């Protein structure tokens, strides 16, 4: 029964592949769109199977063994900085299984995923939950800063924490994947949910994020896809703010669900959190076609 409920609710958050089925000429007109849609459906199938494994909150990793006189002490490096993975609306940490493996394989020692309830009705409350998690993580690992990767709504929650709740003191780099920074107009029927209304253009939350943010210390890297059917308009997934140090990366050839899964995007994410600098106003591109 739980899987049935998930199957009924998740399609509302996916690219509008059902519209493509009803209008097959769109698929014939673009092989890239057809491939992206097929990939989205395959990812959805796999994600539904994995979803139950990510429902419970992740347990904190055990602390490292205590140092002894014979234990060599190494200076903290970029791979010691924790990475927090934050999922999207009506989702959970299982969406980051592949990305987590990639980051761990390339040396990231402290990886953690935070689940927030699908019943969360306020982005601000989700941001406070994230802030508490970051503070606990820094205390446990002895690190002063973290990096965050947020998919869809998760990126908006993380940005609110950074920009409006003082999180820029803790977050070195925020990577967002298909996040409606300026609000999205997709699926009007979902407006019944308060947090969906906060993701609409002109909402109070979007207005707060558009306001002045002088001195914000966090670096932003936003990945946005030219085939993301949940971002209406597509450019809403870009960070456009005069006070923020932002780098927008266009991804060609995949849809919304593929952003936290595709290897090419994972490579871009790894580079974003490892790089020492993000040039202000810079743009890049990743092609997976």
Buried (B, 14 or more C-beta within 10 A) or exposed (E): EEEEEBEEEBEBBBBBBEEBEEEEEBBEEEEBBBBBBEBBBEBBEBBBEBBEEBEEEBEEBEEEEEEEEEEEEEEEEEBBBBBBBBBBBBBBBBBBBBBBEBBEEEEBBBBBBBBBEEEBBBBBBBBBBBBEBBEEBBEBBEBEBBBBBBBBBBBBBBBBBBBBEEBBEBBBBBBBBBBBBBBBEBBEEBEEBEBBBBBBBEBEBBEBBBEEBEEBEBBBBBBBBBBBBBBBEBEBBBBBBEEBBBBBBBBBBBBBBBBBBBEBBBEBBBEBBBBEEBEEEEEBEBEBE
